[in-house]
């Protein structure tokens, strides 16, 4: 009988192609743009009056931080956003609950709110100055309006979008109207509310940019206005970077809150496992 002899293949080392992690690959194109920007500035292709070089911007940010000018103005802007955002979110939630749970509330509140929502912020600035003066109140009022409407629209849609079968099941189990709202309707509308919060944070920072143009004596907008008068494009870019980083950080906080409060949603559970 012929016997087949299996020859053992020698151990061949497997070559693993070295790959750059995805997070680092995403940074390559911004880094190339910054380096090209720096080179163009040093070669005189980009004038400092157009925009300062990245190295000059970073040096200015460091100087403003060391002298305390940037932290002081940052705290003022944060206080304005915090107060306006808190008032706007509270008002948006109350109005959305009243309109979403009652047809009469919708008939009374929704039309005026939709009309007010369509007005541009810049058109309201002269009126707010006449009403509230040039102090802190018109600035906070603009941020409040900016934060209120995204919360109102999303929570209203969330309340009206709750599955009717859930409501019928809760009624079969004998839940009172208050318990139905607290245990079924509001939890069902929570995802939409969190979406509204994310939009409200973004609009709040945009509102603050407009608000701090109203004779501001402190704040990031005041810092940008002074830099504009002296043609300091480096300081202007620093202020814009601060606005962008604050908005990004606030959005990250809301997303973390969303992950924590909506663990029961299948989409989030599967996404976390993946």
Steps between C-alpha positions, in 0.01 A plus 500: 500500500619838414521729791467873446747702688392850598782742496478764768526844359770709659391779728480811289479823695181685416568856402254741648464819311550793731197726499442838653205502744183662371509784753850595392410473130218749555755750633728480197302732271446774765870483588597535133271801466649667807856439377410640157339800669814558708727470196284737294508755781879486532545528122275807489228333293248567780515847649483538880216748448302225327567239767791439734723194484412202724816552705405863564146395597628242748744754647218753541278238665777421745561870578128565554479200730808592704389860547154382610315695233366191324382316817323811632309559178430129468333489841277793407389328178442171681283673759286661228452171319428307820228741616340541158517129423344402833212745457448408135499124561261534793262718299522268198417193710202666668358633174554169319324305775206740499469489120577132459259369762208729422333595174390826660858571606618439144236734358597776743880468510626341181414772248662792695808289569538403135471866398760603757729214395522624142626846602878541448708588805651809341151644449430465872819673619375863461172412670676326787725803549192725523332263745790385718777756442859402419579301814498127554125448461477528118795262461344240727162549329647423157664182630172404666309531173767305317482211749122491540381420148705184427387353833138596439486360145674171576319429826164586345572258215616238750182525708276476195710215362462262795363163385120498556519129586713583804242754614215251450689233693566740787133594510402131508720458807310784664765773505368843583561789260781636717665159524455452126682824430776430750564133420415466131475825305795695640743202497388425144573860400837508679709415188348793314560727797870409502521574128343838574757563771784436256351744250429750776862499614622571149250780444581643844861556400392656172263726692781597734714612205219736396422603857856598583499752218259712709743739668669218693766607750612143569474158344649322201299722265647809668847352450428444130359851453809661653723283281303607193557867579878440519509259202617214726394202291688268735283599796184476287587142405573419865151620594342298221694191609374546856141520374552183294662305784230603747228390260676169436547436871138580580383265225721225640341547844150461359605191305640349820171578674316336210709182533429489874126569497408298190673173580168322455488581128601202282690720257728634773553155650598348165719799422681465831563129435630571153 
